[in-house]
């Protein structure tokens, strides 16, 4: 391995692929070689969470063999550090995904290793490599490092915990208040709610007090200044807009995260998301965007294809991938289980895509904001994930145009696994995007899914046509009516001069 990495004159990409292949083969050999077994019986246990096969005899491996593996890992780690992924970043998304898979496997190996000396060597390689790949994982200078930046981050997740996490700023305070109030007073959710912001200039202390004051039942509202968790030097989250969302998910102390935009509207309690079949299976539940603009953005589709050489099973079902539509993900609601190692490392990649230099150069130029970073990061790192089975639908008002029925509004709606309305984005206002309708509320009456979109301008309604027009149920109407009544009262508290 040392000789292999000594050829510094070779092209870095070729050496990198060779190094990764070599350490992977060595690791597999060391893990599964019969000569490592100290007894005549072996138990091999599939581990769907971390995507590895755990050998029950691993901790009993011979010291010299495990030591060789640790040395090989350190050699590859040093290569990653010596040949970092430099700008331009556009062609490095896939390569970072491959390096992240190696990092994930090292973490899994370290978790299994019983020998404290070998464990320390592998852990050191993990920490150095992780900071090289993802500089934002380095804690702020005023925050002490105990076991390591990655180790401390993982240790900060409370086992078995779950929460709704809402990134919020002064600009979105009104909508966050509506969401928090609805979750507590309409859905009677007892899940913890954590509001994440980027410093006092992002969400002022007075506004935090106002928001905390609206919670009358259940656990008190929590607040997290994300700049106390991550080194903001490469992030610039105060001015990053959507970028804070991925870091909110990663930095939250909760293990299972229901990450919701401030303008999300729930038809059902958030607890149901933790029981969604797709989330239970994979640890990552995502929702599709509207199905729009087939063959309109070929550069975007070609870029996806250039970075993903071997699409996974979920991507193979994607109409963006197979038929070249434009929009895949609606990131207004994302559900992640960070206790699953593949999800955690996938989230590292998602955060990298939203770091300042990368988003300014590539991510937010080729795609729209953070929307595509979620599935893209999980896919590139080999993590498991599933989308809700339908592309985005609509909740709004029925309109008849040339004897054809449509449903029109400003929002994108999503259903659960039983095709019942689950949530939509865009807030409780009738049209959040229209400045002349900032105080206009109206209860939607109909919805539609799996039909054709007529996309309006950014501030205008869009419509869906050609599908079955469905009326909201009495329960669904009651939920929105109660949410709107509550929102009107909260506006008097939040919208003060």
C-alpha positions as CSV (number, residue, x, y, z in Angstrom):
1,X,0.0,0.0,0.0
2,X,2.8,2.4,0.8
3,X,4.5,1.7,-2.5
4,X,1.2,2.2,-4.3
5,X,0.8,5.7,-2.8
6,X,4.4,6.6,-3.3
7,X,4.0,7.3,-7.0
8,X,3.2,11.0,-6.6
9,X,3.9,11.7,-10.2
10,X,0.8,9.8,-11.4
11,X,-2.4,11.7,-12.0
12,X,-4.2,12.1,-8.7
13,X,-7.6,10.8,-9.9
14,X,-6.0,7.5,-11.1
15,X,-4.0,7.1,-7.9
16,X,-7.1,7.9,-5.9
17,X,-9.2,5.2,-7.5
18,X,-6.4,2.7,-7.1
19,X,-5.9,3.6,-3.5
20,X,-9.6,3.3,-2.7
21,X,-9.8,0.0,-4.5
22,X,-6.7,-1.3,-2.7
23,X,-7.8,-0.4,0.8
24,X,-11.3,-1.7,0.1
25,X,-9.9,-5.1,-1.0
26,X,-7.5,-5.2,1.9
27,X,-10.3,-4.4,4.3
28,X,-12.6,-7.0,2.9
29,X,-9.7,-9.6,3.0
30,X,-8.9,-8.8,6.6
31,X,-12.6,-8.8,7.6
32,X,-13.6,-12.1,6.0
33,X,-10.3,-14.1,5.7
34,X,-10.7,-17.5,7.4
35,X,-7.2,-17.2,8.9
36,X,-8.5,-14.3,11.1
37,X,-11.0,-16.6,12.8
38,X,-9.9,-17.9,16.2
39,X,-12.7,-20.5,16.4
40,X,-14.3,-23.0,14.1
41,X,-17.7,-21.3,13.9
42,X,-18.4,-17.9,12.4
43,X,-21.5,-15.7,12.5
44,X,-22.0,-13.3,9.7
45,X,-24.7,-10.7,10.4
46,X,-26.1,-8.4,7.6
47,X,-26.3,-4.8,8.7
48,X,-28.8,-2.9,6.5
49,X,-28.3,0.3,8.4
50,X,-24.6,0.8,7.7
51,X,-24.5,-1.2,4.4
52,X,-21.8,-3.6,5.6
53,X,-21.6,-7.2,6.8
54,X,-20.6,-7.4,10.4
55,X,-18.4,-10.4,11.2
56,X,-18.8,-11.5,14.9
57,X,-15.1,-12.6,15.0
58,X,-13.8,-9.2,13.9
59,X,-12.8,-8.1,17.3
60,X,-10.8,-11.3,17.7
61,X,-8.7,-10.7,14.6
62,X,-5.0,-11.2,14.8
63,X,-3.2,-8.0,16.0
64,X,-0.8,-7.9,13.0
65,X,-3.6,-8.2,10.4
66,X,-5.8,-5.5,12.0
67,X,-2.7,-3.4,12.4
68,X,-2.0,-3.7,8.7
69,X,-5.5,-2.6,7.9
70,X,-5.1,0.4,10.2
71,X,-1.8,1.3,8.4
72,X,-3.6,1.0,5.0
73,X,-6.4,3.2,6.1
74,X,-3.9,5.8,7.3
75,X,-2.1,5.7,3.9
76,X,-5.3,6.3,2.1
77,X,-6.3,9.0,4.5
78,X,-3.1,10.8,3.9
79,X,-3.7,10.6,0.1
80,X,-7.1,12.2,0.5
81,X,-5.5,15.0,2.5
82,X,-2.6,15.5,0.1
83,X,-4.9,15.6,-2.9
84,X,-8.0,17.5,-1.7
85,X,-10.9,18.3,-4.1
86,X,-10.1,21.8,-5.3
87,X,-12.3,24.3,-7.2
88,X,-13.9,24.2,-9.7
89,X,-16.1,21.8,-7.8
90,X,-18.6,21.0,-10.5
91,X,-16.9,17.7,-11.6
92,X,-16.0,16.6,-8.0
93,X,-19.5,15.8,-6.6
94,X,-19.2,12.1,-7.6
95,X,-15.6,11.8,-6.5
96,X,-16.5,13.2,-3.1
97,X,-19.3,10.7,-3.0
98,X,-16.8,7.8,-3.5
99,X,-14.5,9.2,-0.8
100,X,-17.4,9.5,1.5
101,X,-18.3,5.9,1.1
102,X,-14.7,5.0,2.1
103,X,-15.0,7.3,5.1
104,X,-18.3,5.6,6.1
105,X,-16.8,2.2,6.0
106,X,-13.9,3.3,8.1
107,X,-16.3,4.6,10.7
108,X,-18.1,1.3,10.7
109,X,-14.8,-0.6,11.1
110,X,-13.8,1.7,14.0
111,X,-17.1,1.0,15.7
112,X,-16.5,-2.7,15.5
113,X,-12.9,-2.7,16.5
114,X,-12.2,-3.8,20.1
115,X,-8.5,-3.2,20.3
116,X,-8.1,0.4,21.8
117,X,-4.8,1.1,20.0
118,X,-6.1,0.1,16.6
119,X,-9.4,1.8,17.2
120,X,-7.5,5.0,18.0
121,X,-5.4,4.8,14.8
122,X,-8.5,4.3,12.6
123,X,-10.4,7.0,14.5
124,X,-7.5,9.4,14.0
125,X,-7.6,8.7,10.2
126,X,-11.4,9.3,10.2
127,X,-11.1,12.6,12.0
128,X,-8.3,13.9,9.7
129,X,-10.1,12.7,6.5
130,X,-13.5,14.1,7.5
131,X,-12.1,17.5,8.2
132,X,-10.2,17.4,4.9
133,X,-13.4,16.5,3.0
134,X,-15.8,18.6,5.0
135,X,-14.0,21.5,6.7
136,X,-17.3,22.7,8.3
137,X,-17.2,19.7,10.6
138,X,-14.4,21.5,12.6
139,X,-15.9,23.0,15.7
140,X,-15.8,26.8,16.3
141,X,-12.6,27.7,18.2
142,X,-14.5,28.5,21.4
143,X,-16.0,25.0,21.5
144,X,-13.8,22.3,23.0
145,X,-13.1,19.0,21.2
146,X,-13.3,16.0,23.4
147,X,-12.9,12.8,21.3
148,X,-12.8,14.4,17.9
149,X,-15.0,16.6,15.7
150,X,-16.9,13.7,14.1
151,X,-16.9,11.6,17.3
152,X,-18.3,14.5,19.3
153,X,-20.9,15.3,16.7
154,X,-22.1,11.7,16.7
155,X,-22.1,11.6,20.5
156,X,-24.3,14.7,20.6
157,X,-27.2,12.8,19.0
158,X,-29.5,11.6,21.8
159,X,-30.3,8.0,21.2
160,X,-33.9,7.3,20.2
161,X,-34.8,11.0,20.1
162,X,-36.9,12.6,17.4
163,X,-38.0,16.2,16.8
164,X,-39.4,18.7,14.3
165,X,-36.6,21.0,13.3
166,X,-37.5,24.4,11.7
167,X,-34.8,26.7,10.3
168,X,-36.1,30.2,10.8
169,X,-35.0,33.8,10.5
170,X,-36.6,37.2,11.2
171,X,-37.9,37.1,7.6
172,X,-39.8,33.8,8.1
173,X,-40.8,34.4,11.7
174,X,-44.5,34.8,10.9
175,X,-44.7,31.5,9.1
176,X,-42.7,29.7,11.7
177,X,-45.2,30.9,14.3
178,X,-48.1,29.6,12.3
179,X,-46.3,26.2,11.9
180,X,-45.4,25.9,15.6
181,X,-48.8,27.0,16.7
182,X,-50.5,24.5,14.4
183,X,-48.3,21.6,15.5
184,X,-49.0,22.2,19.2
185,X,-52.6,23.6,19.2
186,X,-54.3,21.9,16.2
187,X,-52.4,18.6,15.9
188,X,-51.6,18.4,19.6
189,X,-48.1,17.1,18.7
190,X,-45.9,16.4,21.7
191,X,-42.7,16.0,19.6
192,X,-40.0,18.5,20.6
193,X,-39.7,21.4,18.2
194,X,-36.3,23.0,17.7
195,X,-35.9,26.3,15.9
196,X,-32.5,26.7,14.2
197,X,-31.0,30.1,13.3
198,X,-27.6,31.6,12.4
199,X,-26.8,34.1,15.1
200,X,-28.6,37.1,16.6
201,X,-28.5,39.0,13.3
202,X,-30.5,36.1,11.7
203,X,-33.2,35.7,14.4
204,X,-33.2,38.5,17.0
205,X,-33.5,37.6,20.7
206,X,-36.8,39.5,21.0
207,X,-38.2,37.4,18.1
208,X,-37.1,34.2,19.8
209,X,-38.9,35.3,22.9
210,X,-42.1,36.0,21.0
211,X,-41.9,32.6,19.2
212,X,-41.3,30.7,22.5
213,X,-44.2,32.5,24.1
214,X,-46.8,31.0,21.7
215,X,-46.2,27.5,22.9
216,X,-48.8,26.8,25.6
217,X,-48.7,23.0,25.8
218,X,-46.2,20.2,25.2
219,X,-42.4,20.5,25.5
220,X,-41.1,24.1,25.4
221,X,-39.7,25.4,22.2
222,X,-35.9,24.9,21.8
223,X,-33.5,27.2,19.9
224,X,-30.2,26.3,18.4
225,X,-27.7,28.8,17.0
226,X,-26.1,26.7,14.3
227,X,-22.9,28.9,14.4
228,X,-22.2,27.3,17.8
229,X,-22.0,23.9,16.2
230,X,-20.1,24.4,12.9
231,X,-17.2,26.5,11.8
232,X,-19.0,29.2,9.7
233,X,-15.9,30.3,7.9
234,X,-16.7,28.2,4.8
235,X,-20.5,28.4,5.2
236,X,-21.7,32.0,5.6
237,X,-25.1,30.8,6.8
238,X,-26.4,34.2,7.9
239,X,-26.7,35.2,4.2
240,X,-27.1,31.7,2.9
241,X,-30.9,31.4,2.7
242,X,-31.8,27.8,2.1
243,X,-28.2,26.6,3.0
244,X,-28.9,26.6,6.7
245,X,-31.4,23.7,6.3
246,X,-28.9,20.9,5.8
247,X,-26.8,22.1,8.7
248,X,-29.8,22.4,10.9
249,X,-30.5,18.7,10.2
250,X,-26.9,17.7,10.9
251,X,-26.3,19.9,13.9
252,X,-29.6,19.2,15.8
253,X,-29.1,17.1,18.9
254,X,-32.0,14.9,17.8
255,X,-31.3,11.6,16.2
256,X,-34.5,11.5,14.0
257,X,-35.1,14.8,12.3
258,X,-38.3,16.0,10.7
259,X,-36.8,19.1,8.9
260,X,-39.6,21.5,7.9
261,X,-39.6,24.8,6.1
262,X,-41.3,27.5,8.1
263,X,-44.1,27.7,5.6
264,X,-45.0,24.0,5.7
265,X,-48.6,23.2,6.5
266,X,-49.5,19.8,8.0
267,X,-52.8,18.0,7.5
268,X,-51.7,15.2,9.8
269,X,-49.6,15.2,13.0
270,X,-45.8,15.1,12.4
271,X,-45.5,11.8,14.3
272,X,-47.0,9.9,11.4
273,X,-43.8,10.7,9.4
274,X,-41.7,8.6,11.8
275,X,-44.0,5.6,11.1
276,X,-44.0,6.1,7.3
277,X,-43.0,2.8,5.6
278,X,-40.4,4.4,3.5
279,X,-38.7,6.1,6.4
280,X,-38.8,2.9,8.5
281,X,-37.2,1.0,5.6
282,X,-34.5,3.4,4.6
283,X,-34.0,6.1,7.2
284,X,-34.6,8.9,4.7
285,X,-38.0,10.0,3.4
286,X,-38.0,12.6,0.6
287,X,-40.8,14.2,-1.4
288,X,-40.9,14.9,-5.1
289,X,-41.3,18.4,-6.7
290,X,-43.7,19.1,-9.5
291,X,-43.2,17.2,-12.7
292,X,-42.2,20.0,-15.0
293,X,-40.1,21.0,-18.1
294,X,-39.2,17.8,-19.8
295,X,-36.0,18.2,-21.9
296,X,-35.8,21.9,-21.0
297,X,-32.6,21.8,-18.9
298,X,-30.3,19.4,-20.6
299,X,-27.2,20.8,-18.9
300,X,-28.7,19.9,-15.6
301,X,-29.6,16.4,-16.6
302,X,-26.2,15.8,-18.2
303,X,-24.5,17.0,-15.1
304,X,-26.4,14.6,-12.9
305,X,-25.5,11.7,-15.3
306,X,-21.8,12.7,-15.3
307,X,-21.6,12.5,-11.5
308,X,-23.7,9.4,-11.0
309,X,-22.3,6.4,-12.9
310,X,-24.2,3.7,-11.2
311,X,-27.7,4.8,-10.2
312,X,-29.3,3.2,-7.3
313,X,-32.8,1.6,-7.2
314,X,-34.7,4.7,-6.2
315,X,-33.1,6.9,-8.9
316,X,-33.9,4.3,-11.5
317,X,-37.6,5.0,-10.8
318,X,-37.1,8.8,-11.2
319,X,-38.7,10.5,-14.2
320,X,-36.0,13.2,-13.9
321,X,-33.4,10.5,-14.5
322,X,-35.3,8.3,-17.0
323,X,-37.2,11.0,-19.0
324,X,-35.2,14.1,-18.3
325,X,-37.8,16.2,-16.4
326,X,-36.3,19.2,-14.6
327,X,-37.3,19.1,-10.9
328,X,-36.9,16.1,-8.6
329,X,-37.0,17.1,-5.0
330,X,-39.2,19.3,-2.8
331,X,-37.1,20.0,0.3
332,X,-39.9,21.7,2.2
333,X,-40.0,18.6,4.3
334,X,-37.2,16.0,4.8
335,X,-37.2,13.1,7.3
336,X,-33.8,11.6,8.3
337,X,-32.5,9.1,10.8
338,X,-28.9,10.1,11.7
339,X,-28.4,7.0,13.8
340,X,-28.0,5.2,10.4
341,X,-24.4,5.7,9.4
342,X,-25.1,5.8,5.6
343,X,-27.6,8.6,6.2
344,X,-25.2,10.5,8.4
345,X,-22.4,10.5,5.9
346,X,-24.9,11.3,3.1
347,X,-25.9,14.3,5.1
348,X,-22.2,15.4,5.2
349,X,-22.3,15.5,1.4
350,X,-25.6,17.4,1.4
351,X,-24.1,20.0,3.7
352,X,-21.0,20.3,1.5
353,X,-23.2,21.0,-1.5
354,X,-24.7,23.9,0.5
355,X,-21.4,25.3,1.8
356,X,-20.6,28.8,0.5
357,X,-18.0,28.1,-2.2
358,X,-19.8,25.1,-3.6
359,X,-23.3,26.6,-3.7
360,X,-22.1,29.8,-5.3
361,X,-20.1,28.1,-7.9
362,X,-22.3,25.1,-8.8
363,X,-25.2,23.9,-6.6
364,X,-27.4,27.0,-6.8
365,X,-26.3,27.8,-10.3
366,X,-27.3,24.5,-11.9
367,X,-30.2,23.7,-9.7
368,X,-32.6,25.8,-7.7
369,X,-31.4,26.3,-4.1
370,X,-31.0,23.2,-1.9
371,X,-33.9,21.2,-3.5
372,X,-31.8,18.6,-5.4
373,X,-28.9,18.4,-2.9
374,X,-30.8,16.0,-0.6
375,X,-31.3,13.1,-3.0
376,X,-28.1,13.9,-4.8
377,X,-26.0,13.6,-1.7
378,X,-27.7,10.4,-0.5
379,X,-27.4,8.9,-4.0
380,X,-23.7,9.8,-4.5
381,X,-22.7,8.4,-1.1
382,X,-24.6,5.1,-1.6
383,X,-27.1,5.8,1.2
384,X,-30.5,4.4,1.3
385,X,-33.5,6.7,0.7
386,X,-37.0,6.7,-0.7
387,X,-39.3,9.3,-2.2
388,X,-43.0,9.5,-1.6
389,X,-44.5,7.6,-4.6
390,X,-46.2,10.6,-6.2
391,X,-44.7,13.7,-7.8
392,X,-46.0,16.9,-6.2
393,X,-49.7,17.6,-6.4
394,X,-51.8,20.6,-5.6
395,X,-54.2,21.8,-2.9
396,X,-56.4,24.8,-3.8
397,X,-59.6,25.9,-5.5
398,X,-61.5,24.3,-8.4
399,X,-61.7,26.3,-11.6
400,X,-63.5,25.4,-14.8
401,X,-61.7,26.5,-18.0
402,X,-63.2,25.6,-21.4
403,X,-65.3,23.0,-19.7
404,X,-62.3,21.3,-18.1
405,X,-61.8,21.3,-14.4
406,X,-58.6,22.4,-12.8
407,X,-57.3,22.9,-9.3
408,X,-55.3,26.2,-8.8
409,X,-53.2,27.7,-6.0
410,X,-49.7,28.8,-5.0
411,X,-48.7,25.5,-3.2
412,X,-47.4,22.0,-3.8
413,X,-49.2,19.2,-2.0
414,X,-48.1,15.8,-0.9
415,X,-49.8,12.6,0.3
416,X,-48.9,9.8,2.6
417,X,-48.4,6.1,1.7
418,X,-52.2,5.6,1.7
419,X,-52.8,8.6,-0.7
420,X,-54.2,10.9,2.0
421,X,-53.2,14.5,2.2
422,X,-50.2,14.9,4.4
423,X,-48.7,18.3,4.0
424,X,-48.1,21.2,1.5
425,X,-45.6,24.0,1.2
426,X,-46.3,27.7,0.8
427,X,-48.0,28.7,4.1
428,X,-51.5,29.3,5.2
429,X,-51.9,32.6,3.2
430,X,-53.9,32.2,0.0
431,X,-50.9,33.4,-2.0
432,X,-47.7,34.0,-0.1
433,X,-45.9,35.2,-3.3
434,X,-48.3,38.0,-4.0
435,X,-47.4,41.2,-2.1
436,X,-50.9,42.5,-2.3
437,X,-52.3,39.4,-0.6
438,X,-50.1,39.3,2.6
439,X,-53.2,39.3,4.8
440,X,-55.5,37.1,2.7
441,X,-56.4,33.7,4.1
442,X,-58.8,31.3,2.5
443,X,-59.6,27.6,3.1
444,X,-58.7,25.4,0.1
445,X,-61.5,23.1,-1.1
446,X,-60.0,20.7,-3.7
447,X,-56.8,18.8,-4.6
448,X,-55.3,16.8,-7.4
449,X,-52.3,14.6,-7.9
450,X,-50.6,12.8,-10.9
451,X,-51.9,15.2,-13.5
452,X,-50.5,18.0,-15.8
453,X,-49.2,21.2,-14.5
454,X,-49.8,24.7,-15.9
455,X,-47.0,26.7,-14.2
456,X,-47.8,30.3,-13.4
457,X,-45.3,33.1,-12.8
458,X,-43.5,33.1,-9.5
459,X,-46.0,35.4,-7.8
460,X,-49.1,33.8,-9.5
461,X,-51.2,30.7,-9.1
462,X,-50.3,27.5,-10.9
463,X,-52.9,25.0,-11.9
464,X,-53.1,21.2,-12.3
465,X,-55.4,19.7,-14.9
466,X,-56.3,16.4,-16.5
467,X,-56.6,14.4,-13.2
468,X,-59.3,13.6,-10.8
469,X,-60.6,16.7,-8.9
470,X,-60.9,15.6,-5.2
471,X,-62.7,17.5,-2.5
472,X,-61.0,18.0,0.9
473,X,-62.6,15.9,3.6
474,X,-64.4,17.5,6.5
475,X,-61.5,16.6,8.8
476,X,-59.0,18.2,6.4
477,X,-61.1,21.4,6.0
478,X,-61.4,21.6,9.8
479,X,-57.6,21.3,10.2
480,X,-57.0,24.2,7.9
481,X,-59.8,26.3,9.3
482,X,-58.4,25.9,12.8
483,X,-54.9,26.6,11.6
484,X,-56.0,29.8,9.9
485,X,-58.0,31.0,12.9
486,X,-54.9,30.4,15.0
487,X,-52.6,32.1,12.5
488,X,-54.7,35.3,12.5
489,X,-54.4,35.5,16.3
490,X,-50.7,34.8,16.1
491,X,-50.2,37.6,13.6
492,X,-51.3,40.1,16.2
493,X,-48.5,38.9,18.5
494,X,-45.8,38.4,15.9
495,X,-46.4,41.3,13.5
496,X,-45.8,44.1,15.9
497,X,-44.0,47.3,14.9
